[in-house]
Structures are given as C-alpha cells and as structure tokens.
Amino acid sequence: MRVLVFMPFLVLVGFLMGCTTGNGNAGQTQTAENKAQCAGFGFEEGTDAFANCLMKLSLRQQGQLPPDHDTVVRQYKSLSMARQGDDRYPVCSAADMDNELDTSANKWVGPNCQMASD
C-alpha cells in the first residue's frame, strides 16, 4: 500500500529534476557564448569592462536594456513641448536632476516640466 502512495511522488520528483537540468545547460551555453563575444571585443576576463559587457549582453537578451540617452532626450522633449504654456508644470532647468539638456534646441527638457518658450 505504501508503495502505491509513494510512486506518484517519485514520478513527480523525476519530472521536475528533468526540467531543471535542461534549463541549466541552456543558461551555461548562453553564458559561454557571451563570454566568448566579450573576449572577442577585446575585454579581458576578470576586469570591470568584461563584467559590464556580460551584463549588457544579458540585459539585451532579456529585453531589459534601458533606452539610450538620445531616446530619453527625445521622449522628454516631446513631453516638455506638449506642456508649454501649462502653469501646472514649472519651466525645465538644470536645477532638477531628472532633466536633460536638448543640444539641438539648447534648452532643458524633462519628465515633469515644460520647455521654456522662445
């Protein structure tokens, strides 16, 4: 009787062990490929630059890489221009650490302010 109760448990444990083993090999293969790619870029293993390279590749593969600086400035510029003339938002300036300087217009833009009028 005990054998019949214990058998489904063994089958479940065996199934779960098979699932975890397969995923581990895929991760190890990807890590090896990333290391080879960073070494191919000229970074030496054990350096901060090599670690940053691995981190960026990993984030890119997971789709979690933050947008680049130019994309952020374009988004902020769009928001700031749409708020021009809205008294609820202050004029963007260097005083707010979240703001960025739009070098094409030579004005400050940000997520919570309006662009200065001409």
C-alpha positions, -999 to +999 in steps of 0.1 A: +000+000+000+028+024+009+045+018-025+013+029-044+012+061-024+049+068-028+051+061-066+034+093-079+057+113-057+088+097-072+074+103-107+068+140-099+103+144-085+118+128-115+099+150-139+109+182-120+146+171-120+145+167-157+130+202-162+157+219-141+186+201-157+176+211-193+173+248-184+207+249-167+225+237-198+209+263-219+220+290-195+255+277-194+257+276-231+245+312-234+270+324-207+298+307-226+288+324-258+285+358-241+320+354-226+334+345-260+317+375-275+331+399-249+366+384-252+362+389-290+355+426-284+389+427-266+378+428-230+399+407-206+381+383-183+382+395-146+380+432-154+352+456-148+349+462-186+344+425-192+317+423-164+299+453-179+300+437-213+285+405-199+258+425-180+248+445-211+246+413-233+225+396-206+201+426-203+197+429-240+189+392-243+163+395-216+148+427-232+156+448-201+182+471-215+173+507-207+168+532-235+199+551-247+204+588-239+192+601-272+159+582-269+154+596-234+160+632-245+136+628-274+109+615-250+115+643-226+115+669-254+081+657-266+066+658-231+081+692-223+069+707-256+034+694-251+033+712-217+044+746-230+020+772-215+006+749-189+011+766-155+008+733-136+044+725-147+075+745-139+099+756-167+126+730-171+160+739-157+193+724-146+181+725-110+161+693-114+184+662-116+160+643-139+162+670-166+184+667-197+198+694-220+185+691-255+215+703-275+195+707-307+173+734-292+198+743-264+170+741-238+163+719-208+137+692-211+124+667-185+097+643-175+079+668-151+084+702-166+076+724-196+101+736-222+110+773-219+093+795-245+114+812-271 
